[in-house]
Each structure stands twice: as C-alpha cells, then as structure tokens.
C-alpha cells in the first residue's frame, strides 16, 4: 500500500475521504494540501505526510493509480501551477 494512503488510514481517514483528497489533488494541489491540513492529523504525522509528498512526488502518482484515478489531471494541475 502507498505510504501516503497508509498514513491516512492509520489516522482513521476513511476510503471515501481519501479518494476525495486525491481527487482534489488532481484538480487543485494547493486546495488538497489545505484539506489535508484540516483532517486533524497529529502535527508529527502531518509533517511526515507533507515531507513524503514534497520529497517524493512520485508517491502521489502511485497513490492516484492505486485509487484508480486519472493521473493526467495531476500533470495538468502541475502545469497550471508552473505558469
């Protein structure tokens, strides 16, 4: 299992909410980060999660694929951020 998904599940974040987070991430990464910060994760877990995302963006791709979402939307969102 993807470590991002595993960390969310360890902290009692349900499958539907995880899917919603990654769906938001594919459309608006900044909004997804705000959503993640509002999940009520303990500060150390939140920092770990954000660190994983920043150090290994490939984990996002793996999680999106594991959840069966469309990664091309992530790429499009990333391009918009770079403009």
C-alpha positions as CSV (number, residue, x, y, z in Angstrom):
1,X,0.0,0.0,0.0
2,X,1.2,3.5,-0.8
3,X,2.7,5.1,2.3
4,X,0.5,8.3,2.0
5,X,-2.7,6.2,1.9
6,X,-1.4,4.0,4.7
7,X,-0.7,7.0,6.9
8,X,-4.1,8.4,6.3
9,X,-5.8,5.1,7.1
10,X,-3.7,4.7,10.3
11,X,-5.3,8.0,11.4
12,X,-8.8,6.9,10.8
13,X,-9.3,8.7,7.5
14,X,-11.9,6.7,5.5
15,X,-11.6,5.5,1.9
16,X,-14.2,7.9,0.7
17,X,-12.3,10.9,2.2
18,X,-9.0,9.6,0.9
19,X,-10.5,9.3,-2.6
20,X,-11.9,12.9,-2.2
21,X,-8.4,14.2,-1.1
22,X,-6.7,12.7,-4.1
23,X,-9.5,13.8,-6.5
24,X,-8.9,17.4,-5.2
25,X,-5.2,16.8,-5.5
26,X,-5.7,16.0,-9.2
27,X,-7.6,19.2,-9.7
28,X,-6.1,21.7,-7.3
29,X,-2.9,20.6,-5.4
30,X,-3.0,23.7,-3.1
31,X,-6.6,23.0,-2.1
32,X,-5.7,19.4,-1.4
33,X,-2.9,20.5,0.9
34,X,-5.3,22.8,2.8
35,X,-7.8,19.9,3.0
36,X,-5.1,17.5,4.4
37,X,-4.0,20.1,7.0
38,X,-7.7,20.2,8.2
39,X,-8.0,16.5,8.7
40,X,-7.0,16.7,12.4
41,X,-3.9,14.6,12.0
42,X,-1.4,14.9,14.8
43,X,1.3,17.5,14.0
44,X,4.1,14.9,13.7
45,X,2.0,12.8,11.3
46,X,1.0,15.9,9.2
47,X,4.7,16.9,8.9
48,X,5.6,13.3,7.9
49,X,2.9,13.3,5.3
50,X,3.9,16.7,3.8
51,X,7.5,15.7,3.9
52,X,6.8,12.5,1.9
53,X,4.8,14.4,-0.6
54,X,7.5,17.1,-1.1
55,X,10.5,14.7,-1.2
56,X,8.9,12.0,-3.4
57,X,6.2,13.4,-5.6
58,X,6.1,10.0,-7.3
59,X,4.2,8.8,-4.3
60,X,1.3,11.0,-5.4
61,X,1.3,9.3,-8.8
62,X,1.4,5.8,-7.2
63,X,-1.5,6.7,-4.8
64,X,-3.6,8.1,-7.6
65,X,-3.0,5.0,-9.7
66,X,-3.7,2.8,-6.6
67,X,-7.0,4.6,-6.1
68,X,-7.9,4.3,-9.8
69,X,-8.0,8.0,-10.5
70,X,-6.7,9.8,-13.7
71,X,-3.1,10.9,-13.3
72,X,-3.2,13.0,-16.4
73,X,-5.3,15.5,-14.3
74,X,-2.4,15.7,-11.8
75,X,0.0,16.5,-14.6
76,X,-2.3,19.2,-16.0
77,X,-2.7,20.7,-12.5
78,X,1.1,20.7,-12.0
79,X,1.5,22.6,-15.3
80,X,-1.0,25.2,-14.2
81,X,1.0,25.8,-11.0
82,X,4.2,26.3,-13.1
83,X,2.6,29.0,-15.2
